[in-house]
Amino acid sequence: MWTDALRQGKEGIFIDLDVNPGSKRLGISGYEPWRKRITLDLRAKPQEGEANAELVRYLAKLLELPPGRIIISSGQASGHKRVLVKGLDMGALKERLRDAIGPE
């Protein structure tokens, strides 16, 4: 269940991601149940912060939030990232992610 990748924090909701930079497509490609991480493909290469910037832009658009509300809280130089989403409650976040990932 992909909702296992979501954690409520004091400042917002954390999303655990496996990010694949340098992909041919941009978007959520699935869920890794063993790691409890949502898999996300990025077109940008992992250099000079390009992939991280694309990640923030993509999630902001998907979640209908300003980019400043999406913060990479850990894993800036890794494919395993934890992102903090500010300004949405858990129900709204799940609803917005459901279209991209599928049923819980």
C-alpha positions as CSV (number, residue, x, y, z in Angstrom):
1,M,0.0,0.0,0.0
2,W,1.7,3.2,-1.2
3,T,0.3,5.2,1.7
4,D,3.0,3.5,3.8
5,A,5.5,6.0,2.2
6,L,3.7,8.9,3.9
7,R,4.4,10.1,7.4
8,Q,2.7,12.9,9.3
9,G,5.3,15.3,10.9
10,K,5.0,18.4,13.0
11,E,5.6,20.7,10.0
12,G,3.8,18.7,7.4
13,I,3.8,15.3,5.7
14,F,6.9,13.4,4.7
15,I,7.0,11.4,1.5
16,D,9.7,8.7,1.1
17,L,10.8,8.5,-2.5
18,D,13.1,6.4,-4.7
19,V,14.2,8.8,-7.5
20,N,15.5,7.8,-10.9
21,P,17.2,10.8,-12.5
22,G,18.1,10.8,-16.2
23,S,14.9,8.8,-17.2
24,K,13.1,9.1,-20.5
25,R,9.9,10.1,-18.8
26,L,8.8,12.4,-15.9
27,G,6.4,11.1,-13.3
28,I,5.5,8.6,-10.7
29,S,6.3,5.1,-11.9
30,G,5.1,3.0,-9.0
31,Y,5.6,1.9,-5.4
32,E,8.3,-0.2,-3.9
33,P,6.6,-2.1,-1.1
34,W,9.7,-3.6,0.4
35,R,11.3,-0.2,0.9
36,K,8.0,1.6,1.4
37,R,8.9,4.2,-1.1
38,I,7.1,5.8,-4.1
39,T,9.2,5.6,-7.2
40,L,9.6,8.7,-9.3
41,D,11.3,9.1,-12.7
42,L,13.0,12.4,-13.5
43,R,14.3,13.6,-16.9
44,A,17.0,15.8,-15.4
45,K,20.4,14.5,-14.7
46,P,21.8,14.3,-11.1
47,Q,24.2,17.2,-11.5
48,E,24.3,20.7,-10.1
49,G,20.9,20.2,-8.4
50,E,19.0,19.8,-11.6
51,A,17.2,16.6,-10.6
52,N,16.3,18.0,-7.2
53,A,14.9,21.2,-8.8
54,E,12.8,19.1,-11.2
55,L,11.6,16.9,-8.3
56,V,10.3,20.0,-6.5
57,R,8.7,21.5,-9.6
58,Y,7.0,18.2,-10.4
59,L,5.6,17.6,-6.9
60,A,4.5,21.2,-6.6
61,K,2.5,20.9,-9.9
62,L,1.1,17.5,-9.0
63,L,0.0,18.5,-5.5
64,E,-1.1,22.0,-6.7
65,L,1.1,23.8,-4.2
66,P,3.7,26.6,-4.6
67,P,7.3,25.1,-4.9
68,G,8.3,26.7,-1.6
69,R,6.0,24.2,0.2
70,I,8.0,21.2,-1.1
71,I,11.3,20.7,0.8
72,I,13.8,17.9,0.3
73,S,14.5,17.2,3.9
74,S,17.0,14.4,3.4
75,G,18.8,12.6,0.5
76,Q,19.8,15.7,-1.5
77,A,22.7,13.7,-3.1
78,S,21.0,10.3,-3.1
79,G,18.3,8.5,-5.0
80,H,16.5,7.8,-1.7
81,K,14.8,11.0,-0.7
82,R,12.5,12.3,2.0
83,V,10.4,15.2,1.0
84,L,8.4,17.5,3.3
85,V,5.1,18.7,2.0
86,K,3.7,21.8,3.8
87,G,0.1,23.1,3.5
88,L,-1.9,19.9,2.9
89,D,-3.6,17.5,5.3
90,M,-3.1,13.8,4.9
91,G,-6.5,13.3,3.2
92,A,-5.9,16.0,0.5
93,L,-2.4,14.7,-0.1
94,K,-3.6,11.1,-0.7
95,E,-6.3,12.3,-3.0
96,R,-3.9,14.3,-5.1
97,L,-1.4,11.4,-5.3
98,R,-4.1,8.8,-6.0
99,D,-4.5,9.9,-9.6
100,A,-0.8,9.4,-10.3
101,I,-0.2,6.2,-8.3
102,G,-3.5,4.4,-8.2
103,P,-5.7,3.0,-5.5
104,E,-4.4,2.7,-2.0
